[in-house]
Amino acid sequence: MEKLLMAGAIAAGVVVLLAPICIPILHRLKFGQSIRAEGPKSHQAKSGTPTMGGIFLIAGIVAATLIVAEWNVEIFLALFILLGHFALGFIDDYLKVVRKHNQGLLARYKLAGQIFIVVVTTFVAINLLVNFEPTIWLPVVDKTINVGAVYLLFMLIVIVGASNAVNLTDGLDGLASGCMAIAASCYAIICLLTGHDELAIFCAATVGACVGFLKFNFHPAKVFMGDTGSLALGGAFAAVGILSRTEILLAVVGFVFVCEALSVILQVISFQTTGKRIFRMSPLHHHFELGGWSEVKVVFVFWTVGLIAGIVGLSML
């Protein structure tokens, strides 16, 4: 427990120390957020707010993990997945914010990067980790299914799904960072209970970094994490689920992220097939905003749902 608290404190400290240095630099470089014209009108005031704050957010996680955790294969794989998604998010933000390419990193290149991450992770895990086999554990019934080569596809779905779901959640001040702090807290406990103590330290570092980031990201936000941060956090979330062999629990603990992603998928399917929208606007947090909820209310309600989901996930272990 001392190591977890230390990791969280170091990560938060790094973020809080770096933010006042990095935010003015992002301002001077004009790394400002562009706001969609079709979004909620209240969001137009956020235009120009510095983005790519994920740079110092992820720096906090990496620094705390390397300082506190014992270096082993699990830790290096978790950091590899985190930093791999950090690189993809950074390139995406750089192309959109600096080079003014509206699409950013094309989806096919992003997917290619994630396939590379999955292949390397699977190869290293199966060859260097003890008892890491291509199996999926089913909670509640407590059964393990060997899926063989299909596990590669399953891992890709988990990683792509988690990273994109967290990315979609990052649309309101403090929403993604707060939800991730809650989810990572729950996964720190899950990792401890399943014997993955070093991964628990990685989770604690993630919690500390997200809490530290909230000091600057809560409404009204002084900085946004950008894809640099949200894709990396999603990758980190997938990593702890995969390495602790509790991939299915990711969907429970990360229920808010799942709902955000599903709202986009359902909205697209409905509009393309019927010409009608299910939600006022997707992702889901915008639906409630356009329904009259204040941004802060949406964030606190989603945090509460995330906390309940985390407790349910823990009860299923």
Secondary structure, 3 states (H helix, E strand, C coil): CHHHHHHHHHHHHHHHHHHHHHHHHHHHCCCECCCCCCCCHHHHHHCCCECCCHHHHHHHHHHHHHHHCCCCHHHHHHHHHHHHHHHHHHHHHHHHHHCCCCCCCCHHHHHHHHHHHHHHHHHHHHHHCCCCCCEEEECCCCEEEECCCHHHHHHHHHHHHHHHHHHHHCCCCCHHHHHHHHHHHHHHHHHHHCCCHHHHHHHHHHHHHHHHHHHHHCCCCCCCCHHHHHHHHHHHHHHHHHHCCCHHHHHHHCHHHHHHHHHHHHHHHHHHHHCCCCCCCCCHHHHHHHCCCCHHHHHHHHHHHHHHHHHHHHHCC
